[in-house]
Amino acid sequence: KGEIRSAQHEVTPMQPRRWWPYPWLSALQAATWLLLQQSLALPQLITATVLGWGLPRLLPGFLGPPARVYAWGALLRLLVVVVCDIVVSNFVVARLVLWPGAKPQPLWVPVTLEITHPLGIALFASIITMTPGTVSCVVDDAGRRILVHALDGSDPAAMATQMKQRYEQPLMEILEP
């Protein structure tokens, strides 16, 4: 059996030992299957259960160690902030793209990472990429930074500070004790 190292450098076996090693992921996979099938027939329920149980057991090397949520309130606040930022950014990007007089000023924004949890780093980069107008281009684990390309901006330091305050700080509160 292979092994993986987590953020705390603990060696954990790649094969999960519990029946449901990722219960939330299993439930999400089963629910997604049922929604895609648009049926609650017995064969679909059985398939959803098998997928929800089997996929996390087959793919532990890709999933990493299970994460624990330490602050549910911060998770809900982060969700609201991300959804609002995505909606607002859609309008800003649409204005930049469709307005004939718009002159976007693209720039590179280096964001130094304080978060150490691997899932937190991945979520931080994903949130940045999901927000229209920004893309996480490089996640440098050794240098502890993310290089972000922004469609429009004038101050990379201010943009980095805003990303850290809006997304990284809540992720640290949520995932790190």
ABEGO torsion letter per residue (X at the ends): XBBBBBAAGBBBBABBABABABAAAAAAAAAAAAAAAGBABAAAAAAAAAAAAAAAAAAAAAAEBBBBBABAAAAAAAAAAAAAAAAAAAAAAAAAAABAABBBBBBBBBBBBABABAAAAAAAAAAAAABBGBBBABBBAAAGBBBBBBABEABAAAAAAAAAAAAAAAAAAAABX
